[in-house]
Amino acid sequence: MLLQFFKGEKCSPSNYRPISLTVHICKVFESIVRDRMIDHLEKYALIKESQHGSVKDKSCLTNLLIFMEEVTSYIDSGFPVDVIYLDFQKAFDRSHTVD
């Protein structure tokens, strides 16, 4: 098993994560399956216009820009705007287990 350094002190074993070396053919297969799934979802209009993840010509940046445009237009119109930011990093950090 290979371990990759994650964060913190390099001498602490808990700061390393296991990594797997996937064969190239598996990566190609994953790419083909993903492309076919996206084509199907787009063909039958199963993806909402607001979706930005895994969509061609859209990204986290385009999502942020659209959000900022909406917030700016509300502020310019005199409407109050509240924004709540959530950090899910710890929620998906597998290094800490709950006893």
C-alpha positions in Angstrom: 0.0 0.0 0.0 1.2 3.5 -0.8 0.7 6.4 1.5 0.6 10.1 0.5 1.3 12.9 2.9 -1.8 14.9 3.6 -1.1 17.7 6.1 0.6 18.5 9.4 3.9 17.0 10.6 5.5 14.5 8.3 6.7 12.4 11.2 3.1 11.6 12.3 1.6 8.5 10.6 -1.9 9.9 11.0 -1.1 12.6 8.5 -0.7 10.2 5.6 -3.6 8.8 3.4 -3.6 5.5 1.5 -3.6 5.9 -2.3 -4.2 3.3 -5.0 -2.6 3.1 -8.4 -5.5 2.6 -10.8 -4.6 0.9 -14.0 -4.8 3.2 -17.1 -7.5 1.0 -18.7 -9.7 1.6 -15.7 -9.3 5.4 -16.1 -10.2 5.2 -19.8 -13.2 3.0 -19.0 -14.4 5.5 -16.3 -14.0 8.4 -18.8 -16.1 6.5 -21.4 -18.9 5.7 -18.9 -18.9 9.3 -17.6 -19.2 10.7 -21.2 -22.0 8.3 -22.0 -23.9 9.2 -18.8 -23.5 12.9 -19.4 -24.7 12.5 -23.0 -27.8 10.6 -21.8 -28.6 13.2 -19.1 -28.2 16.1 -21.6 -30.2 14.3 -24.4 -33.2 13.8 -22.2 -32.8 17.1 -20.3 -32.3 15.5 -17.0 -29.7 18.1 -15.8 -31.0 21.4 -14.5 -29.7 24.6 -15.9 -28.3 25.5 -12.5 -26.1 22.4 -12.4 -22.4 23.2 -12.8 -20.5 20.2 -11.6 -19.5 17.7 -14.4 -21.2 19.8 -17.0 -19.5 20.9 -20.2 -18.4 24.6 -20.2 -19.5 25.0 -16.6 -17.4 24.9 -13.4 -17.2 26.1 -9.8 -16.0 29.4 -11.2 -19.1 29.8 -13.5 -21.3 28.9 -10.6 -19.7 31.5 -8.4 -19.9 34.2 -11.1 -23.6 33.5 -11.6 -24.2 33.6 -7.9 -22.3 36.9 -7.5 -24.3 38.4 -10.4 -27.6 37.5 -8.7 -26.4 38.8 -5.3 -25.2 42.1 -6.9 -28.5 42.6 -8.7 -30.5 42.1 -5.5 -28.2 44.6 -3.7 -28.5 47.1 -6.5 -32.3 46.8 -6.3 -32.2 47.6 -2.6 -33.0 44.1 -1.3 -31.1 42.8 1.7 -29.0 39.7 1.1 -27.8 37.2 3.6 -25.2 34.6 2.7 -24.2 31.6 4.7 -20.9 29.9 3.9 -20.4 26.2 4.9 -17.2 24.4 5.0 -17.7 20.7 4.4 -14.0 19.8 4.5 -14.2 18.2 7.9 -17.4 16.4 7.0 -15.6 14.5 4.3 -12.2 14.2 6.1 -11.9 10.4 6.6 -8.8 10.8 8.9 -10.8 11.3 12.0 -13.2 8.6 13.1 -15.9 9.0 15.6 -15.7 6.6 18.6 
